[in-house]
Amino acid sequence: MFQTTLDILAVGQSARIVCITGDRLTRRRLLDLGLVTGETISVHCVAPLGDPLDLLIKGYHLSLRKQDAHQITVEVTHAT
């Protein structure tokens, strides 16, 4: 398993959230959306122009901009 940022994952890949960087307000917003350390997240699909990403976390879909996804460090657990 290796670490990368969430915006690098391909469709179908799953990962475990390791840490969230960025300013305090951005981190708080991401935490409020359910993006917490240790949670498993997967990339469901990507918009045609590459932004935003449609993610699956805790049983629901979450759309996230690439610039926000870049602030989330993950450890890849499954690749398709």
C-alpha positions as CSV (number, residue, x, y, z in Angstrom):
1,M,0.0,0.0,0.0
2,F,1.2,3.5,-0.8
3,Q,0.2,7.0,0.2
4,T,-1.0,9.7,-2.3
5,T,-3.6,12.5,-2.4
6,L,-7.2,11.8,-3.1
7,D,-7.2,13.7,-6.4
8,I,-4.7,11.2,-7.9
9,L,-6.9,8.1,-7.4
10,A,-8.6,6.6,-10.5
11,V,-12.2,5.6,-10.8
12,G,-12.8,2.4,-8.8
13,Q,-9.9,2.8,-6.4
14,S,-10.5,2.8,-2.7
15,A,-8.3,4.3,0.0
16,R,-8.2,5.0,3.7
17,I,-7.9,8.6,4.8
18,V,-4.6,9.3,6.6
19,C,-4.7,13.1,7.2
20,I,-6.2,16.3,6.0
21,T,-4.1,19.4,5.4
22,G,-4.9,23.0,4.6
23,D,-6.3,25.9,6.5
24,R,-8.5,25.5,9.6
25,L,-11.8,26.4,7.9
26,T,-11.2,24.0,5.0
27,R,-10.3,21.1,7.3
28,R,-13.4,21.8,9.5
29,R,-15.6,21.7,6.4
30,L,-14.1,18.5,5.2
31,L,-14.5,16.9,8.6
32,D,-18.1,18.0,8.8
33,L,-18.7,16.2,5.4
34,G,-17.5,13.0,7.0
35,L,-14.0,12.9,5.8
36,V,-12.2,11.8,8.9
37,T,-9.0,9.9,9.5
38,G,-9.3,6.2,9.1
39,E,-12.5,6.3,7.0
40,T,-12.5,4.3,3.7
41,I,-13.3,6.3,0.6
42,S,-13.6,5.3,-3.1
43,V,-13.8,7.2,-6.3
44,H,-17.1,6.5,-8.0
45,C,-16.7,8.7,-11.1
46,V,-15.1,11.9,-12.4
47,A,-16.9,14.7,-14.2
48,P,-16.1,14.9,-18.0
49,L,-13.6,17.8,-17.5
50,G,-12.0,16.1,-14.5
51,D,-13.6,18.3,-11.8
52,P,-15.4,17.6,-9.5
53,L,-14.9,14.0,-8.2
54,D,-17.9,11.9,-7.2
55,L,-16.8,9.9,-4.1
56,L,-18.4,7.2,-2.0
57,I,-17.9,7.5,1.8
58,K,-20.0,6.1,4.6
59,G,-22.7,4.9,2.1
60,Y,-23.3,8.2,0.4
61,H,-22.1,10.1,-2.6
62,L,-20.0,13.2,-2.1
63,S,-18.9,15.6,-4.8
64,L,-15.6,17.3,-4.1
65,R,-13.5,19.7,-6.0
66,K,-10.0,18.6,-7.0
67,Q,-8.4,21.4,-5.1
68,D,-10.0,20.1,-1.9
69,A,-9.3,16.5,-2.7
70,H,-5.6,17.4,-3.1
71,Q,-5.5,18.3,0.6
72,I,-6.5,14.8,1.7
73,T,-3.7,12.3,2.0
74,V,-4.9,8.7,1.6
75,E,-3.4,5.2,1.7
76,V,-4.5,3.1,-1.3
77,T,-6.2,-0.1,-0.2
78,H,-7.8,-1.4,-3.5
79,A,-7.2,-0.7,-7.2
80,T,-9.3,-2.0,-10.0
